[in-house]
């Protein structure tokens, strides 16, 4: 069983999910959390990862490390999104298995599901249809990780568990306008437009796609519950249970940022998946539920953005 003294390695501890997990684990009294920066440990390098496991022998691995980005970044770097993510997760999964890690938690993404999957999306809908073209490279890598963990979970009866979160946001997100996901990108764009007193901000697509967003600390609470219990399923969806259109999201952020100009859309640019709403009933049946509303979560995220990203 996992104890407060168990050695827990958080891969990607400086990222949004990893830093949130670290904060919660510390708060709950876990004393032996292992964190290494990418300069100290290149997770793409098999020998370095082997040497790490040989030296530290972690009891738990939380894999929150990945190359991530929005539609534009995925389209520009397909090889890197596929290869880097395969190398990172395959090394971590292989040596977690070889060194008998007690619990491995793999962070995937809702983009693994088919573009036109039946809604709400259940875990078993994986591989039932074509992927969304603009992020297929990242999705294929994550699907491979899910299946590797699933094979270990069922064949070897080890707690290798995959969590498929919906669109995440919160402190320590990536706010670069070109490489980030939609919510942090909107914060950056509308903040910049406010400062420049721009009369108009033009966004990609039609604004019609529906998205589900989850504040990152709500995900960390679920990860902790998985860490502290023996689970019977290998894959869990996790989402807020609420949808919002990109247009409505932009207007919420516009109000929080205080931008007074006009928001328009360019329908010649891609929308991505029209709808991506997760069935999170398995997670909720374990007693988990989200606590942070979209409005409150964006306000907190914007305050963090102002304090940490603006010089």
C-alpha positions as CSV (number, residue, x, y, z in Angstrom):
1,X,0.0,0.0,0.0
2,X,1.0,3.6,-0.5
3,X,2.0,5.5,2.6
4,X,3.0,9.1,3.4
5,X,6.6,7.9,3.2
6,X,6.3,6.2,-0.2
7,X,8.7,7.5,-2.9
8,X,6.5,9.3,-5.5
9,X,8.1,10.5,-8.7
10,X,6.2,13.3,-10.5
11,X,7.3,13.4,-14.1
12,X,6.6,16.9,-15.4
13,X,6.5,18.5,-12.0
14,X,6.9,22.1,-13.3
15,X,3.9,21.8,-15.7
16,X,0.3,22.6,-14.9
17,X,-0.8,19.1,-13.8
18,X,2.5,18.1,-12.2
19,X,2.8,21.3,-10.1
20,X,-0.8,20.9,-9.0
21,X,-0.2,17.3,-7.9
22,X,3.0,18.3,-6.1
23,X,1.1,21.0,-4.1
24,X,-1.7,18.7,-3.1
25,X,0.6,15.8,-2.1
26,X,2.7,18.2,0.0
27,X,-0.5,19.5,1.6
28,X,-1.6,15.9,2.4
29,X,1.6,15.1,4.2
30,X,3.5,13.1,1.6
31,X,7.1,13.4,2.5
32,X,9.1,11.7,-0.2
33,X,8.3,13.3,-3.5
34,X,10.9,13.1,-6.3
35,X,11.2,15.9,-8.8
36,X,13.8,16.4,-11.5
37,X,13.9,19.0,-14.2
38,X,14.3,18.2,-17.9
39,X,17.9,19.4,-17.7
40,X,18.6,16.8,-14.9
41,X,16.6,14.0,-16.6
42,X,15.7,13.8,-20.3
43,X,12.7,11.5,-20.3
44,X,13.3,10.8,-24.0
45,X,16.6,9.2,-23.2
46,X,16.2,5.6,-22.3
47,X,19.6,5.2,-20.5
48,X,19.0,8.3,-18.4
49,X,15.5,7.0,-17.4
50,X,16.9,3.5,-16.6
51,X,19.7,5.1,-14.4
52,X,17.0,7.2,-12.6
53,X,14.9,4.1,-11.8
54,X,17.9,2.1,-10.8
55,X,19.0,4.9,-8.4
56,X,15.7,6.1,-6.9
57,X,13.4,3.0,-7.1
58,X,10.1,5.0,-6.8
59,X,7.0,3.3,-5.4
60,X,4.7,5.5,-7.5
61,X,5.1,7.3,-10.8
62,X,2.7,10.1,-11.9
63,X,3.4,10.7,-15.6
64,X,2.4,14.3,-16.2
65,X,5.2,14.9,-18.7
66,X,4.3,15.5,-22.3
67,X,4.9,17.7,-25.3
68,X,1.6,19.6,-25.6
69,X,0.0,22.4,-27.6
70,X,-3.0,23.7,-29.5
71,X,-4.2,23.2,-33.1
72,X,-1.4,25.3,-34.7
73,X,1.4,23.8,-32.7
74,X,0.2,20.2,-33.5
75,X,0.0,21.0,-37.2
76,X,3.4,22.5,-37.4
77,X,5.3,19.8,-35.4
78,X,3.6,16.4,-36.1
79,X,6.8,14.4,-35.9
80,X,7.8,15.9,-32.5
81,X,4.3,15.5,-31.0
82,X,4.3,11.8,-32.0
83,X,7.9,10.9,-31.4
84,X,8.7,12.9,-28.2
85,X,5.5,11.7,-26.4
86,X,6.1,8.1,-27.4
87,X,9.7,8.2,-26.1
88,X,8.7,9.9,-22.8
89,X,5.8,7.6,-21.9
90,X,7.4,4.4,-23.2
91,X,10.5,4.9,-21.1
92,X,8.5,5.7,-18.0
93,X,6.1,2.8,-18.5
94,X,8.8,0.3,-19.4
95,X,11.0,1.0,-16.4
96,X,8.0,1.4,-14.0
97,X,7.1,-2.1,-15.0
98,X,10.6,-3.5,-14.9
99,X,11.3,-2.0,-11.5
100,X,8.0,-3.1,-10.0
101,X,6.5,0.3,-9.4
102,X,3.4,-0.2,-7.2
103,X,1.2,2.4,-8.9
104,X,1.7,4.2,-12.3
105,X,-0.7,7.0,-13.2
106,X,-0.7,8.0,-16.9
107,X,-2.2,11.3,-17.9
108,X,-3.8,11.1,-21.3
109,X,-6.3,13.5,-23.0
110,X,-9.8,13.5,-24.3
111,X,-8.4,14.0,-27.8
112,X,-7.7,10.2,-28.0
113,X,-11.4,9.7,-28.8
114,X,-12.8,9.7,-32.3
115,X,-13.6,13.1,-33.8
116,X,-17.3,12.3,-34.2
117,X,-17.7,10.0,-31.2
118,X,-21.1,9.6,-29.7
119,X,-21.7,12.1,-26.9
120,X,-21.1,11.9,-24.0
121,X,-17.9,10.0,-24.7
122,X,-17.5,6.8,-22.7
123,X,-14.1,5.1,-22.2
124,X,-15.1,2.2,-24.4
125,X,-15.5,4.5,-27.4
126,X,-11.7,4.6,-27.9
127,X,-10.7,3.4,-31.4
128,X,-14.2,3.3,-32.8
129,X,-13.6,6.0,-35.4
130,X,-11.2,8.4,-37.1
131,X,-9.3,10.9,-35.0
132,X,-9.5,14.7,-35.3
133,X,-6.9,15.5,-38.0
134,X,-5.2,18.5,-36.3
135,X,-4.1,16.7,-33.2
136,X,-3.9,13.1,-34.4
137,X,-0.2,12.9,-33.7
138,X,-0.5,13.7,-30.0
139,X,-3.6,11.5,-29.8
140,X,-1.9,8.4,-31.3
141,X,1.0,8.7,-28.9
142,X,-1.4,8.9,-25.9
143,X,-3.5,6.0,-27.2
144,X,-0.3,3.9,-27.3
145,X,0.3,4.9,-23.6
146,X,-3.2,3.9,-22.6
147,X,-2.9,0.5,-24.3
148,X,0.5,-0.2,-22.7
149,X,-0.9,0.6,-19.3
150,X,-4.1,-1.4,-20.0
151,X,-2.0,-4.5,-21.1
152,X,0.0,-4.3,-17.8
153,X,-3.2,-3.7,-15.7
154,X,-5.0,-6.8,-17.1
155,X,-2.2,-9.2,-17.9
156,X,0.0,-8.6,-14.9
157,X,-2.6,-7.3,-12.4
158,X,-0.5,-4.2,-11.7
159,X,-2.1,-0.8,-10.9
160,X,-1.1,1.0,-14.2
161,X,-4.0,3.5,-14.6
162,X,-4.8,6.0,-17.3
163,X,-6.7,9.2,-16.7
164,X,-8.3,11.0,-19.6
165,X,-9.0,14.6,-18.6
166,X,-11.1,17.0,-20.6
167,X,-9.6,20.4,-21.5
168,X,-7.5,21.5,-18.5
169,X,-6.6,25.0,-17.4
170,X,-5.2,26.7,-14.3
171,X,-1.9,28.1,-12.8
172,X,1.3,27.1,-14.6
173,X,-0.5,26.6,-17.9
174,X,1.2,27.6,-21.2
175,X,0.0,31.0,-22.2
176,X,1.9,31.4,-25.4
177,X,-0.5,32.5,-28.1
178,X,0.9,30.2,-30.8
179,X,1.5,27.0,-28.9
180,X,-1.1,27.0,-26.1
181,X,-4.6,25.5,-25.9
182,X,-7.7,27.6,-26.5
183,X,-8.4,28.9,-22.9
184,X,-4.9,30.2,-22.0
185,X,-4.5,31.5,-25.6
186,X,-7.6,33.5,-25.2
187,X,-6.4,35.0,-22.0
188,X,-3.1,36.0,-23.6
189,X,-4.8,37.4,-26.8
190,X,-7.5,39.4,-24.9
191,X,-5.0,40.7,-22.4
192,X,-2.7,41.9,-25.2
193,X,-5.7,43.4,-27.1
194,X,-6.7,45.3,-24.0
195,X,-3.3,46.8,-23.4
196,X,-2.9,47.7,-27.1
197,X,-6.5,49.1,-27.1
198,X,-7.3,47.0,-30.1
199,X,-10.8,47.5,-31.5
200,X,-11.1,43.8,-32.6
201,X,-9.7,40.4,-31.9
202,X,-10.1,37.7,-34.6
203,X,-10.2,34.1,-33.5
204,X,-9.9,30.9,-35.5
205,X,-13.0,29.0,-36.6
206,X,-16.7,29.7,-36.1
207,X,-16.9,29.9,-32.3
208,X,-19.6,27.1,-32.4
209,X,-17.7,24.1,-31.1
210,X,-18.6,23.0,-27.6
211,X,-15.9,22.3,-25.1
212,X,-15.7,21.0,-21.5
213,X,-13.1,22.5,-19.2
214,X,-11.8,21.3,-15.9
215,X,-9.7,23.3,-13.4
216,X,-6.5,21.5,-12.8
217,X,-6.7,21.3,-9.0
218,X,-9.9,19.3,-9.4
219,X,-8.0,16.7,-11.5
220,X,-5.3,16.5,-8.8
221,X,-7.9,15.6,-6.2
222,X,-9.0,12.7,-8.4
223,X,-5.4,11.6,-8.9
224,X,-4.9,11.6,-5.2
225,X,-8.0,9.3,-4.8
226,X,-6.6,6.9,-7.3
227,X,-3.2,7.0,-5.5
228,X,-4.9,6.1,-2.2
229,X,-7.2,3.3,-3.4
230,X,-7.1,0.0,-5.3
231,X,-9.0,0.6,-8.5
232,X,-10.8,-2.0,-10.7
233,X,-10.7,-0.1,-14.0
234,X,-7.7,0.8,-16.1
235,X,-9.1,4.0,-17.8
236,X,-11.1,6.8,-16.3
237,X,-12.5,9.9,-18.0
238,X,-12.6,13.0,-15.9
239,X,-14.5,16.2,-16.8
240,X,-16.5,19.0,-15.3
241,X,-19.8,17.8,-16.7
242,X,-20.5,21.3,-18.2
243,X,-20.0,22.5,-21.8
244,X,-19.5,26.0,-23.2
245,X,-19.1,27.2,-26.8
246,X,-15.8,28.8,-27.8
247,X,-17.8,32.0,-28.5
248,X,-19.2,32.0,-24.9
249,X,-15.9,31.1,-23.5
250,X,-14.3,34.1,-25.3
251,X,-17.0,36.4,-23.9
252,X,-16.4,35.1,-20.3
253,X,-12.7,35.7,-20.6
254,X,-13.3,39.1,-22.3
255,X,-15.3,40.2,-19.2
256,X,-12.7,38.9,-16.7
257,X,-9.8,40.5,-18.6
258,X,-11.8,43.7,-19.1
259,X,-11.3,43.9,-22.9
260,X,-13.8,46.4,-24.4
261,X,-13.3,45.6,-28.1
262,X,-15.1,43.3,-30.5
263,X,-14.5,39.5,-30.9
264,X,-14.9,38.1,-34.4
265,X,-14.2,34.7,-35.9
266,X,-12.5,33.5,-39.1
267,X,-14.5,30.5,-40.4
268,X,-11.8,29.7,-43.0
269,X,-9.6,28.4,-40.1
270,X,-10.2,25.0,-38.5
271,X,-12.6,24.5,-35.6
272,X,-11.3,21.2,-34.4
273,X,-13.7,18.6,-33.0
274,X,-17.2,19.9,-33.0
275,X,-18.0,18.5,-29.6
276,X,-16.0,16.7,-27.0
277,X,-18.0,16.0,-23.9
278,X,-16.9,13.2,-21.6
279,X,-18.9,10.7,-19.6
280,X,-17.2,10.9,-16.2
281,X,-19.6,8.6,-14.4
282,X,-16.9,6.0,-13.5
283,X,-14.9,8.8,-11.7
284,X,-18.0,10.2,-10.0
285,X,-19.0,6.7,-8.9
286,X,-15.7,6.7,-6.9
287,X,-16.9,9.7,-5.0
288,X,-15.1,12.4,-7.0
289,X,-16.8,15.6,-8.2
290,X,-15.4,18.9,-9.5
291,X,-15.5,21.9,-7.0
292,X,-14.3,24.8,-9.1
293,X,-16.7,26.6,-11.4
294,X,-15.5,27.9,-14.8
295,X,-16.0,31.5,-13.8
296,X,-14.0,31.1,-10.6
297,X,-11.4,28.9,-12.2
298,X,-10.7,31.5,-15.0
299,X,-10.6,34.3,-12.5
300,X,-8.0,32.5,-10.4
301,X,-6.0,31.5,-13.5
302,X,-6.0,35.1,-14.8
303,X,-4.7,36.4,-11.5
304,X,-1.9,33.8,-11.7
305,X,-1.2,34.9,-15.3
306,X,-0.9,38.6,-14.3
307,X,1.4,37.8,-11.3
308,X,3.7,35.3,-13.1
309,X,3.7,36.1,-16.8
310,X,3.5,39.8,-17.1
311,X,6.7,41.8,-16.6
